[in-house]
């Protein structure tokens, strides 16, 4: 039996590929969640009332039955016994595997702050958590979102769309510094504030206060912000606890080779839990990006059946819409000394970074037409004859015609 631990993008992708390549060996997914495979990207829209929770479902029980994949819902793997090629469930049941995939994903990071466990303080990472937040919104007057990353900003704007006052607290000096340059950050800041969210940048949370066990305020330097709901969105961390207990090699995430195999030859890992090579820098990274998880899961599925399909590495890539602003950011968009930087004409904000004759970064905000063709050059790391062109006033069609 193939066992897949986790029913996220990587786990489901792997299970589907296992069934496609090996139609005879049983495939079992084990997940602690009670909701079938859904889009985590939709969670802020559920909070905002744009979607109902059922709208986020991608594959339900019918899909898994049709593909002869067993889903053990609401169950937890507590231990892996590599010597016996077996796992133990919380119920005490023991299952043996031919190959095992760890697709346990990531978990929200929760800072160790006084009062962080008061009622009314949430993270937003599962469909059930989205439901819990939605249930509290009718009696919420002021919400505080801690963290101005992708999840934090989208969640804050979703709550604001319901007419609720929202304050976003961010410890960094600008929004999305990994995805945007300073100009892009300012464009997004203006949009977010125009849509009703208050931003406190360069601000750290010190503690939470409560009334009757429920959060009533967030303490920042020199100020207590009254509130009755808090969402913590300060990032995620790979869910490596299960791997650590059985001695699998870890760094920031589970260490895998090019075939998505861990330090145990019968155990593979894919998705947000594993550490892979960054194509541009050559350094190990945990990308935590949905399309990357899908690709890794499919590759792991092939190789668990005996294949030798290599994963070439990850690339920093984000395509999102925040505050009605489409954003595509690929590669290294912060220029370094000696780089050539182009700002193609046209609507929106566009930036192309050339280093050593190759496209290293692409950032399009607002008008994202034609970005795919240019961004693909970052993937392929092709030489580009752009270093002799002027760095301002270049038209996208002219670039594409080179």
C-alpha positions in Angstrom: 0.0 0.0 0.0 1.1 3.6 -0.7 0.4 5.9 2.2 0.1 9.6 1.8 0.1 11.7 5.0 -1.7 14.9 4.2 -4.5 15.9 1.9 -3.2 19.2 0.6 -2.1 20.1 -2.9 1.0 17.9 -2.8 -0.7 14.9 -1.2 -3.7 14.8 -3.6 -1.4 15.4 -6.6 0.8 12.5 -5.5 -2.2 10.2 -4.8 -3.6 10.9 -8.3 -0.3 10.2 -10.0 0.2 7.0 -7.9 -3.2 5.7 -9.1 -2.4 6.7 -12.7 1.0 5.0 -12.8 0.2 2.0 -10.6 -3.5 1.1 -10.9 -3.2 -2.0 -8.8 -1.5 -1.1 -5.5 -3.9 0.5 -2.9 -3.5 4.2 -2.2 -4.5 5.6 1.2 -4.5 9.3 2.2 -4.5 10.1 5.9 -5.5 13.5 7.1 -6.5 15.1 10.4 -9.0 17.4 8.6 -12.6 16.5 8.1 -13.1 18.6 5.0 -12.1 17.0 1.6 -9.6 18.7 -0.6 -10.3 22.4 -0.9 -8.6 25.6 -2.1 -6.7 27.3 0.8 -6.5 30.4 -1.4 -10.2 30.9 -1.0 -10.2 31.1 2.8 -10.1 35.0 3.0 -12.9 35.2 0.5 -15.0 32.9 2.7 -14.2 35.2 5.6 -15.4 38.1 3.5 -18.6 36.4 2.5 -17.6 36.3 -1.2 -17.8 32.5 -1.1 -19.5 29.9 1.0 -17.3 27.3 2.6 -18.5 24.6 0.2 -17.5 26.7 -2.8 -13.8 26.1 -2.0 -14.1 22.3 -2.5 -12.0 21.0 -5.3 -12.4 17.3 -4.9 -15.0 15.6 -2.8 -15.6 12.0 -1.7 -16.9 11.2 -5.2 -13.6 12.0 -6.8 -11.6 9.8 -4.5 -14.1 6.9 -4.8 -14.0 7.2 -8.6 -10.2 7.0 -8.6 -10.1 4.2 -6.0 -8.2 6.4 -3.4 -9.0 5.7 0.2 -9.3 8.9 2.4 -8.9 8.4 6.1 -10.5 11.7 7.3 -10.1 13.1 10.8 -7.3 10.6 11.6 -3.7 11.4 12.7 -0.5 9.5 12.1 1.4 9.6 15.5 4.5 7.6 14.6 6.4 6.2 11.7 8.4 3.0 12.2 10.9 2.9 9.3 12.3 -0.5 10.3 8.9 -2.1 9.9 7.7 0.2 7.1 4.7 1.0 9.1 2.8 4.0 10.6 0.7 4.1 13.8 -2.5 6.1 14.0 -3.8 8.0 17.1 -6.4 5.2 17.4 -3.6 2.7 17.9 -4.2 1.1 14.4 -1.0 0.1 12.6 -0.7 0.3 8.8 2.2 -1.0 6.7 3.4 0.8 3.5 5.3 0.0 0.3 6.2 3.7 0.0 5.3 6.6 2.3 4.8 10.2 1.3 5.0 13.0 3.9 2.8 15.8 2.6 2.1 17.3 6.0 2.4 20.9 4.6 3.0 23.8 6.9 1.4 25.3 10.0 0.8 28.9 10.9 3.5 30.5 13.0 2.1 31.7 16.4 4.4 34.0 18.4 4.9 33.3 22.1 3.2 36.4 23.5 1.4 37.0 26.7 -2.3 36.2 26.2 -1.9 34.7 22.8 -4.3 31.8 23.6 -7.3 34.1 24.7 -10.6 33.3 23.0 -11.1 35.4 19.9 -7.5 35.1 18.7 -7.3 33.0 15.5 -5.1 31.8 12.7 -6.5 31.3 9.2 -5.1 28.1 7.6 -8.0 25.6 7.4 -11.6 25.7 6.3 -12.7 25.1 9.9 -10.8 28.1 11.1 -12.4 30.2 8.4 -15.8 29.0 9.7 -14.9 29.9 13.2 -13.9 33.5 12.2 -17.0 34.0 10.2 -19.1 32.9 13.2 -17.6 35.8 15.3 -17.9 38.5 12.7 -21.5 39.5 13.4 -20.5 40.7 16.9 -17.1 42.1 15.9 -16.7 45.9 15.9 -12.9 46.1 15.5 -10.6 43.4 14.2 -6.8 43.4 14.3 -4.7 41.4 11.8 -1.1 40.8 12.8 1.1 40.3 9.8 0.8 42.0 6.4 1.8 39.1 4.2 -0.5 37.7 1.5 -2.8 36.0 3.9 -2.9 38.8 6.4 -3.7 41.5 3.8 -6.3 39.5 2.0 -7.9 38.6 5.4 -7.9 42.2 6.6 -9.6 43.4 3.4 -12.1 40.6 3.6 -13.1 41.6 7.1 -13.2 45.3 6.1 -15.5 44.5 3.2 -18.1 43.5 5.8 -18.0 47.1 7.2 -15.9 46.1 10.2 -13.0 48.4 11.3 -9.7 46.6 10.7 -6.1 47.5 11.8 -3.2 45.6 10.3 0.0 45.5 12.4 3.3 44.7 10.6 6.8 44.6 12.1 8.5 45.4 8.8 8.8 48.8 7.2 6.8 48.1 4.1 4.4 45.6 2.6 5.5 42.3 0.9 9.2 43.1 0.7 9.9 39.6 -0.8 7.4 40.0 -3.6 7.5 43.8 -4.2 10.1 46.6 -4.6 9.6 49.9 -2.8 7.5 51.4 -5.5 5.3 48.3 -5.7 4.9 48.3 -1.9 3.8 51.9 -1.9 1.3 51.3 -4.7 -0.2 48.4 -2.7 -0.2 50.4 0.6 -2.2 53.1 -1.0 -4.7 50.6 -2.3 -5.1 48.7 1.0 -5.7 51.9 2.9 -8.2 53.2 0.3 -10.2 50.0 0.9 -10.6 50.7 4.6 -7.7 49.0 6.4 -5.5 50.9 8.8 -1.8 50.0 8.6 0.7 50.2 11.4 4.1 49.5 9.9 7.3 49.1 11.9 5.2 48.1 14.8 5.6 45.0 17.0 2.9 43.4 19.2 3.9 43.1 22.9 0.9 41.3 24.5 -2.9 40.8 24.4 -5.4 41.9 27.0 -8.7 40.3 27.7 -12.1 40.7 29.4 -13.6 37.5 30.8 -11.1 35.4 29.0 -11.8 36.9 25.6 -9.4 39.2 23.8 -10.2 42.9 24.2 -7.0 44.6 23.1 -3.6 44.4 21.5 -0.6 46.0 23.2 1.9 47.7 20.9 4.6 50.2 22.0 2.9 53.2 23.6 -0.7 52.1 22.6 -3.4 49.6 23.6 -5.6 48.9 20.5 -9.1 48.0 21.6 -10.5 45.1 19.6 -12.7 42.0 19.9 -11.2 39.8 17.2 -7.6 39.0 16.2 -6.2 37.1 13.3 -2.5 36.1 13.5 -0.9 35.8 10.0 2.8 36.2 10.6 3.9 33.4 8.3 4.1 29.6 8.3 6.6 26.9 9.3 7.0 23.4 7.8 5.1 20.7 9.7 8.1 18.5 10.3 7.1 17.1 13.7 6.3 13.6 12.4 9.4 13.4 10.4 11.5 14.5 13.3 10.2 11.8 15.5 11.3 9.0 13.2 14.8 10.5 12.6 14.4 11.7 9.0 17.0 14.3 8.1 15.7 17.9 8.6 17.0 21.4 8.0 14.5 24.2 7.7 12.2 21.5 6.2 12.5 17.8 5.3 15.6 17.4 3.2 14.9 15.6 -0.1 17.0 14.7 -3.1 16.1 15.4 -6.7 13.6 12.5 -6.7 11.7 13.9 -3.6 13.1 11.1 -1.5 14.1 11.7 2.1 17.0 10.2 4.0 14.9 7.0 4.2 14.8 5.3 0.8 11.2 4.3 1.3 9.9 7.6 2.4 9.3 10.7 0.2 8.2 14.2 0.9 6.6 16.9 -1.2 5.0 20.4 -0.8 5.3 23.0 1.9 7.0 20.6 4.4 10.1 19.9 2.3 13.2 21.8 1.4 14.4 22.1 -2.2 16.9 24.0 -4.2 16.2 27.6 -5.4 16.9 27.8 -9.1 18.3 31.3 -9.1 20.4 31.2 -5.9 21.3 27.6 -5.7 20.4 27.6 -2.0 18.0 25.4 -0.1 14.5 26.9 0.3 11.0 26.0 1.4 8.9 27.7 -1.3 5.4 27.1 0.1 3.6 27.8 -3.2 0.6 25.9 -4.4 1.8 25.1 -8.0 5.1 24.0 -6.6 3.4 21.6 -4.2 1.3 20.2 -7.1 4.4 19.6 -9.2 6.4 18.1 -6.4 3.6 15.8 -5.5 3.2 14.5 -9.0 7.0 13.9 -9.3 7.0 12.1 -5.9 4.1 9.9 -7.0 5.9 8.8 -10.2 9.1 8.0 -8.2 7.3 6.1 -5.5 6.3 3.6 -8.1 9.9 3.2 -9.2 10.3 6.1 -11.6 13.3 8.4 -11.9 11.7 11.8 -12.6 13.9 14.6 -11.3 12.7 17.8 -9.8 14.9 20.7 -11.1 14.2 23.1 -8.3 12.0 26.0 -7.2 11.6 29.6 -8.3 10.2 32.5 -6.2 6.9 33.1 -8.0 3.7 34.8 -6.9 0.5 35.6 -8.9 -2.1 37.2 -6.7 -4.7 39.9 -6.6 -4.9 42.1 -3.5 -7.1 45.1 -3.1 -8.2 44.7 -6.7 -4.6 45.0 -7.8 -3.2 42.1 -9.9 0.4 41.3 -9.0 2.9 39.0 -10.6 6.3 38.7 -9.1 8.9 36.2 -10.3 12.5 35.7 -9.3 14.7 38.4 -7.8 13.0 41.8 -8.3 15.5 43.8 -6.1 18.2 45.0 -8.4 21.9 44.9 -7.4 24.8 47.1 -8.5 25.6 46.4 -12.2 22.1 45.1 -13.0 20.1 46.6 -15.9 16.5 47.5 -15.0 13.8 48.1 -17.5 10.4 49.8 -16.9 8.3 49.0 -19.9 5.8 51.6 -20.9 2.1 51.1 -20.6 -0.5 51.0 -17.8 0.4 49.8 -14.4 3.9 49.3 -13.0 6.4 47.0 -14.7 9.9 46.1 -13.8 12.4 43.7 -15.5 15.7 43.0 -13.8 18.6 41.8 -16.1 21.8 40.4 -14.5 24.7 39.0 -16.4 22.6 39.1 -19.6 19.8 37.0 -18.1 16.4 37.9 -16.9 16.5 37.5 -13.1 13.3 39.2 -11.9 10.0 40.3 -13.3 7.4 42.4 -11.4 4.1 43.5 -13.0 1.4 45.3 -11.1 -2.0 46.3 -12.4 -1.6 45.5 -16.1 -0.2 41.9 -16.2 -0.7 41.2 -19.9 2.3 39.6 -21.6 4.0 38.9 -18.2 3.9 35.2 -18.8 6.2 35.3 -21.8 8.8 37.5 -20.1 8.6 35.6 -16.7 9.3 32.3 -18.5 12.8 33.7 -19.3 13.4 33.7 -15.5 12.4 30.0 -15.4 14.6 29.1 -18.4 17.5 31.5 -17.5 18.0 32.3 -21.1 20.5 34.9 -22.2 18.8 38.1 -23.2 20.3 40.7 -25.6 18.8 43.6 -23.5 21.9 44.8 -21.7 22.6 47.3 -24.6 19.1 48.8 -24.5 18.2 52.0 -22.6 16.8 51.3 -19.2 13.7 53.5 -19.5 10.8 53.8 -22.0 11.1 50.3 -23.4 7.8 48.9 -24.8 6.8 45.3 -24.0 6.1 44.3 -27.6 9.6 45.6 -28.6 11.2 43.4 -25.9 9.2 40.4 -27.0 10.3 40.9 -30.6 14.0 40.7 -29.8 
